[in-house]
Every structure is written in structure tokens, then in C-alpha cells.
Amino acid sequence: MISGTRGKEVSLRDGRLLKRESDNRTYMMSLSDEHLLRNFNLEAGRFTNREIDTKTLGGWESSTCQLRGHFLGHWLSAAAFIIEETGDIEVKAKADAIVHELAICQKDNGGEWVGSIPEKYLTWIGQGRPIWAPQYTLHKTFMGLVDMYKYAGNKEALEVADRFADWFYDWSGKYTREEFDNILDFETSGMLEVWADLLEYTGKKGKYQTLLSRYYRGRLFDPLLCGKDALTNMHANTTIPEILGCARTYEVTGEKKWLDIVKAYWKCAVTDRGYFATGGQTQGEVWTPKFKLKKRLGDKNQEHCTVYNMIRLADFLFKETGEASYLQYIEYNMANGILAQSYWGDVQTESHKTSSGLLTYFLPLKAGSRKNWAGARDAFFCCHGTMVQANAGMNKRIFYKDRQKIFVGQYVNSDLNEDGFKLHLYEDTMTGLLQDSSENNAKQTVNDIAGAHAEKPDFKKYVIRFEGEVPEKTEIEIRIPDWITGEARIFVNDDLFAKTSDENSFVPVTGHFNKDTVITVLLPIGVRFIPLPDDPDMGAFRYGRDVLAGITEDERIIYLEEGEKPEDELASDSERQWGTFNTFYRTENQDPGINFMKINDVGYDAYQIYFKVKRKYSK
């Protein structure tokens, strides 16, 4: 079976992603242990009336919110990713200290409970009393503890999680099947995934197999297995974590029914429903009707949590099936979701004094919308948590392995560190410091290269090199994206090895690889018009993986001459700046014109993604 990479196996070389990881770490370390643990200490009775601190975390972390304390679990999970990738001793010391404080809270609560909210919240949902998703909140604590064990080797975290599970085992055993099904209708988040994790890591089959059985949500899973649409207009991020739980349960138990549920969910949520040009879905946190997206272009599209969790689900399905389409799904959602909705600040604008943004809950797709950036300490909604996780694991899902096969999953400047050798992957499309002329404002090397590539290339060029002793039967699987605009070509040491126009496929490259081997991948690229499934005359523009946003306050219509294609209306603009070819475009014949830039470069400007296209002769 295909597996992902872990920890230090992949080293990032992409400057933008490294900056995000750095900014993310800085932000995480800026939050004090006291504030992160405050709601847990309050619940454990560890404060006196004299200890009053008004400078606490706000939003969902405020002491009056029923979801208080959820963020710490995300923080611990992100910290575990950082520790595994870099071995960061400062992050590890902080995370280990927090885990130990949770163990003390658990002891003061009687030995099992380590929640940031009262136990009675779960009693209330058993009584049918309205309460805001207590198991969602508690799952985050479980998740953080389990990830601290799984990725950072903290054994105390596993012990705390295992004792906490005892409380849930006793509580869930008090109800009949129907009564507990009613409880499962209240958001349970990834509790199923946690029970599967703990089954594997503790080996306690009796307790955790029982919990897996109790948390089987038949009211969702069974209709999916029967091919019914159980998702239209349903809250998306309630169900995605439950399906991730099914995926993890299949990994641990091998029971095929769990895998069948996952595949049925993907079919219902993605294959039979479609998604926006960004790769994301949802409006107002609910799934749109199948292939009916036009009426759902709003100011609350593409919740960040759904993007992060669906990327995780696609990752599982690729490892299970080996189908390249899942990696394409990840690429679109990374470029137009994760990169578009957090840690903005790489591109400066003159229209706003603020030059950075932390995160956006949603990615609006309604014309004339703006991203609503949240502050560092005043929101702490759910996406605040998945933000720190997503940006702590930028080295994930780039490479995959299956015995002696290495899959190039994403085209990101990075190194794969295998036993005995390294694989270096980098872009070499005449950009930045990789070109031989005008490297920076200090060094000017005069040669023929700059003039030979005077305009922005119509291809992406990626190079793979090796270091060390590569096993003789190693096979490199080169992914061919679905955004190519022509025939992709692969060269080995300047000799044409393969060419293909098959989108969402792999080209296996075999041979004897050594330090002198150079694999070159040329992927033709250009602007494409991606129509809505329910209106072929309304669509978005995409350059390769990147969705282009038109910068405009007002909704605009694009008028075309007869026979003109929508993508022909866009021309490259501000093409070259210092050592880089930019991704800026402008319309050729609109009045007034419209400037376009990548959605992940947009900060505070109003923009439009989907444009109605009309012919000038139309009435």
C-alpha cells in the first residue's frame, strides 16, 4: 500500500512555504501557556478569586463560550508536526509542559476528565438539551494528546488520553442504541478517529472496539452505503471528520465496510457534486446541491476547516487507490484554500495600510467580496485551529512511497531524504535566483539565456536530481496534472523519455539513477476558463493550479467578440519584476479593464472570481 512521508524525510526548499511555517511557529510560540491552558485550569478548579487576568484569548476561547478550550488541541497537534519535522527543542519543551499541566488537571478532576468544559454538557445532550457541540470541543483535546504521542513521542500524552477515554466508555454505555444515535446527531467531530488511534496505540481491544461500535453513525453511514444523497444542505464539517474516522478505523481494523463508507462519501461529496474552480466547496458551511453551484456564490464559501479536512481525506484515498486525481484535488485546495486563507502578506498593496492578515474563516466567491481577516487573539473560531495545523505541516503530501516506487505528489521545491540517498525536486522555469542572468541587483552575469527567454515561458519546468546511492530498481512516478494545456514531456539526461497528454496520470521513470542523473519534467501551462457546471457561460480563470481573481469593487461582465474564447481576453501584465516572472493578467478589450492576480496573493482588495461571459452581438 502507498504510504506518505514523515518528519524529516521531506525538507522544504520553497521560500514561501518556509516563511509560512516560520510565521506559524512564531505565532504559536507567542501564545502563553497560561492563556492556552486557562479554560482547563478553570474547569479543574486551579484558580482562586485573586487570580484574575483580563488579557485572555477571545472569541471561541472566552470563558463563557461553550466551545472554550478547543484551540489547545489544535495547538498541540501543530506543535507535534513541527517537532517531527524539525526536532525543534523549544516547541517540544513548551508542548511537553502543556501536556504535563493537562495531566495535573486530569488528576484534580478525579483521574479521568481532562476537558475544558463541564461533564454536564454531555449529560445535557443525552437529555436532548440544546448545547453547542461539546464532543467537537473535547475531540480537539484528544487529537492534540494523540498527535503529541504519535509525532512527538510524548508517552504522558497517551496515558492522559487513555484515562480520558475511560470516562467516555462509562458514559456512552448508559444509553440504548437509539438514545446514543440521538447523541451522535450532535456534532462528534473526530471522536471515531481518536478511538481508532487509541486502539492501535494502546492495544486495548475491548474498550476501543466497543467505543468504535457505539460511535458508528448509522444515520449517516447507512444511507451513504445505499447511494443516497445524505449531504445536500447538510453541515459539511460535521461529517468530514466522521468519515476521516472511518478511514482511520479501516487502517487499524482492516474491516472493508469502513472503507466502503469513505468511498461512498467521496462519491457523494465530490464526484457526484462538483466543486468550485478553487477546489473547495460549501456556502454557509453546508454542501451545495449536486452540480448546482451558481446560486451558492456567496460571502461564506469554502470554510477553511472543510478545505483542511478534505485534503486529509483525499490523502487517505490516494494512498488507498493510487489515483492521481486525489493529488490534483489536494493541489487545487492547497493553492486556492490553505495558501489563500491564512498568513497573507507576501504581496503588498497600496489600497490598504495593513500589509498582512492572519486567517479568513471563509473564501468569498461573490463578486465584489473581500476576505475578512481575523486577528491574532480575538476570534479563535474553528478555522483558527486548522490554520495552525495546516501551516505546521507544509512538508506533508509532497512525496509518497510504495516499496521502491517514489510518487511525486506535488511540485514543490523540496528534498526527499531516503535511506542512503536524497531526491532533490525544484522548479527551474527561468524564475528567481535559478536563472543565470540578473540574479539580483548586485550580480549581473551577461549571457544568452535571458534574451532567449524574453517572455514568460508557456511551460513549467521541474528538475529532479539525486545524491547518494540510489537502489537499482527505484521507480519515480511523475504526476501529470489536469491543468496542462498540451503535451507533457519528460527527459532523462536531455533525452526524451516520455510524452503524454493524459491528465491525472502517472508516468513511471525507470533506470539507474545516480548523482549525474537529471530528470526534467516540462508541463505546458496557460490560462484556462473553468465554467460552472450549471452555467457554461459563467466561469473562473485559472493559471495552472492558481485561480485568478479580478480586482474590482463592482460585479463585471466580460464581453467577447464572436468566436473569441474567454481565456483569450486575458493578457500577461507586469510580467517581469527583478528575478521573477509574475502571475498578473489584465483584460484586453473591456472598458474599463480588469486586473487579475492569484487569489492566494489577494489581501484586502475587493475581487471577483466568477465572471458571466457574453458575446457583444448578444441582446
C-alpha positions, 0 to 999 in steps of 0.5 A, spaced: 500 500 500 502 507 498 504 510 504 506 518 505 512 521 508 514 523 515 518 528 519 524 529 516 524 525 510 521 531 506 525 538 507 522 544 504 526 548 499 520 553 497 521 560 500 514 561 501 512 555 504 518 556 509 516 563 511 509 560 512 511 555 517 516 560 520 510 565 521 506 559 524 511 557 529 512 564 531 505 565 532 504 559 536 510 560 540 507 567 542 501 564 545 502 563 553 501 557 556 497 560 561 492 563 556 492 556 552 491 552 558 486 557 562 479 554 560 482 547 563 485 550 569 478 553 570 474 547 569 479 543 574 478 548 579 486 551 579 484 558 580 482 562 586 478 569 586 485 573 586 487 570 580 484 574 575 487 576 568 483 580 563 488 579 557 485 572 555 484 569 548 477 571 545 472 569 541 471 561 541 476 561 547 472 566 552 470 563 558 463 563 557 463 560 550 461 553 550 466 551 545 472 554 550 478 550 550 478 547 543 484 551 540 489 547 545 488 541 541 489 544 535 495 547 538 498 541 540 497 537 534 501 543 530 506 543 535 507 535 534 508 536 526 513 541 527 517 537 532 517 531 527 519 535 522 524 539 525 526 536 532 525 543 534 527 543 542 523 549 544 516 547 541 517 540 544 519 543 551 513 548 551 508 542 548 511 537 553 509 542 559 502 543 556 501 536 556 504 535 563 499 541 566 493 537 562 495 531 566 495 535 573 488 537 571 486 530 569 488 528 576 484 534 580 478 532 576 478 525 579 483 521 574 479 521 568 476 528 565 481 532 562 476 537 558 475 544 558 468 544 559 463 541 564 461 533 564 454 536 564 454 538 557 454 531 555 449 529 560 445 535 557 445 532 550 443 525 552 437 529 555 436 532 548 438 539 551 440 544 546 448 545 547 453 547 542 457 541 540 461 539 546 464 532 543 467 537 537 470 541 543 473 535 547 475 531 540 480 537 539 483 535 546 484 528 544 487 529 537 492 534 540 494 528 546 494 523 540 498 527 535 503 529 541 504 521 542 504 519 535 509 525 532 512 527 538 513 521 542 510 524 548 508 517 552 504 522 558 500 524 552 497 517 551 496 515 558 492 522 559 488 520 553 487 513 555 484 515 562 480 520 558 477 515 554 475 511 560 470 516 562 467 516 555 466 508 555 462 509 562 458 514 559 456 512 552 454 505 555 448 508 559 444 509 553 440 504 548 442 504 541 437 509 539 438 514 545 446 514 543 444 515 535 440 521 538 447 523 541 451 522 535 446 527 531 450 532 535 456 534 532 462 528 534 467 531 530 473 526 530 471 522 536 471 515 531 478 517 529 481 518 536 478 511 538 481 508 532 488 511 534 487 509 541 486 502 539 492 501 535 496 505 540 494 502 546 492 495 544 486 495 548 481 491 544 475 491 548 474 498 550 476 501 543 472 496 539 466 497 543 467 505 543 468 504 535 461 500 535 457 505 539 460 511 535 458 508 528 453 513 525 448 509 522 444 515 520 449 517 516 453 511 514 447 507 512 444 511 507 451 513 504 452 505 503 445 505 499 447 511 494 443 516 497 444 523 497 445 524 505 449 531 504 445 536 500 444 542 505 447 538 510 453 541 515 459 539 511 464 539 517 460 535 521 461 529 517 468 530 514 471 528 520 466 522 521 468 519 515 476 521 516 474 516 522 472 511 518 478 511 514 482 511 520 478 505 523 479 501 516 487 502 517 487 499 524 481 494 523 482 492 516 474 491 516 472 493 508 465 496 510 469 502 513 472 503 507 466 502 503 463 508 507 469 513 505 468 511 498 461 512 498 462 519 501 467 521 496 462 519 491 457 523 494 461 529 496 465 530 490 464 526 484 457 526 484 457 534 486 462 538 483 466 543 486 468 550 485 474 552 480 478 553 487 477 546 489 473 547 495 466 547 496 460 549 501 456 556 502 454 557 509 458 551 511 453 546 508 454 542 501 451 545 495 446 541 491 449 536 486 452 540 480 448 546 482 453 551 484 451 558 481 446 560 486 451 558 492 456 564 490 456 567 496 460 571 502 461 564 506 464 559 501 469 554 502 470 554 510 477 553 511 476 547 516 472 543 510 478 545 505 483 542 511 479 536 512 478 534 505 485 534 503 486 529 509 481 525 506 483 525 499 490 523 502 487 517 505 484 515 498 490 516 494 494 512 498 488 507 498 487 507 490 493 510 487 489 515 483 492 521 481 486 525 481 486 525 489 493 529 488 490 534 483 484 535 488 489 536 494 493 541 489 487 545 487 485 546 495 492 547 497 493 553 492 486 556 492 484 554 500 490 553 505 495 558 501 489 563 500 486 563 507 491 564 512 498 568 513 497 573 507 502 578 506 507 576 501 504 581 496 503 588 498 498 593 496 497 600 496 489 600 497 490 598 504 495 600 510 495 593 513 500 589 509 498 582 512 492 578 515 492 572 519 486 567 517 479 568 513 474 563 516 471 563 509 473 564 501 468 569 498 466 567 491 461 573 490 463 578 486 465 584 489 467 580 496 473 581 500 476 576 505 475 578 512 481 577 516 481 575 523 486 577 528 491 574 532 487 573 539 480 575 538 476 570 534 479 563 535 473 560 531 474 553 528 478 555 522 483 558 527 485 551 529 486 548 522 490 554 520 495 552 525 495 545 523 495 546 516 501 551 516 505 546 521 505 541 516 507 544 509 512 538 508 506 533 508 503 530 501 509 532 497 512 525 496 509 518 497 512 511 497 510 504 495 516 499 496 521 502 491 516 506 487 517 514 489 510 518 487 511 525 486 505 528 489 506 535 488 511 540 485 514 543 490 521 545 491 523 540 496 528 534 498 526 527 499 531 524 504 531 516 503 535 511 506 542 512 503 540 517 498 536 524 497 531 526 491 532 533 490 525 536 486 525 544 484 522 548 479 527 551 474 522 555 469 527 561 468 524 564 475 528 567 481 535 566 483 535 559 478 536 563 472 543 565 470 542 572 468 540 578 473 540 574 479 539 580 483 541 587 483 548 586 485 550 580 480 549 581 473 552 575 469 551 577 461 549 571 457 544 568 452 539 565 456 535 571 458 534 574 451 532 567 449 527 567 454 524 574 453 517 572 455 514 568 460 515 561 458 508 557 456 511 551 460 513 549 467 519 546 468 521 541 474 528 538 475 529 532 479 536 530 481 539 525 486 545 524 491 547 518 494 546 511 492 540 510 489 537 502 489 537 499 482 530 498 481 527 505 484 521 507 480 519 515 480 512 516 478 511 523 475 504 526 476 501 529 470 496 534 472 489 536 469 491 543 468 496 542 462 494 545 456 498 540 451 503 535 451 507 533 457 514 531 456 519 528 460 527 527 459 532 523 462 539 526 461 536 531 455 533 525 452 526 524 451 523 519 455 516 520 455 510 524 452 503 524 454 497 528 454 493 524 459 491 528 465 491 525 472 496 520 470 502 517 472 508 516 468 513 511 471 521 513 470 525 507 470 533 506 470 539 507 474 539 513 477 545 516 480 548 523 482 549 525 474 542 523 473 537 529 471 530 528 470 526 534 467 519 534 467 516 540 462 508 541 463 505 546 458 501 551 462 496 557 460 490 560 462 484 556 462 476 558 463 473 553 468 465 554 467 460 552 472 457 546 471 450 549 471 452 555 467 457 554 461 457 561 460 459 563 467 466 561 469 473 562 473 480 563 470 485 559 472 493 559 471 495 552 472 493 550 479 492 558 481 485 561 480 485 568 478 481 573 481 479 580 478 480 586 482 474 590 482 469 593 487 463 592 482 460 585 479 463 585 471 461 582 465 466 580 460 464 581 453 467 577 447 467 578 440 464 572 436 468 566 436 473 569 441 474 564 447 474 567 454 481 565 456 483 569 450 481 576 453 486 575 458 493 578 457 500 577 461 501 584 465 507 586 469 510 580 467 517 581 469 519 584 476 527 583 478 528 575 478 521 573 477 516 572 472 509 574 475 502 571 475 498 578 473 493 578 467 489 584 465 483 584 460 484 586 453 478 589 450 473 591 456 472 598 458 474 599 463 479 593 464 480 588 469 486 586 473 487 579 475 492 576 480 492 569 484 487 569 489 492 566 494 496 573 493 489 577 494 489 581 501 484 586 502 482 588 495 475 587 493 475 581 487 471 577 483 472 570 481 466 568 477 465 572 471 458 571 466 461 571 459 457 574 453 458 575 446 457 583 444 452 581 438 448 578 444 441 582 446 
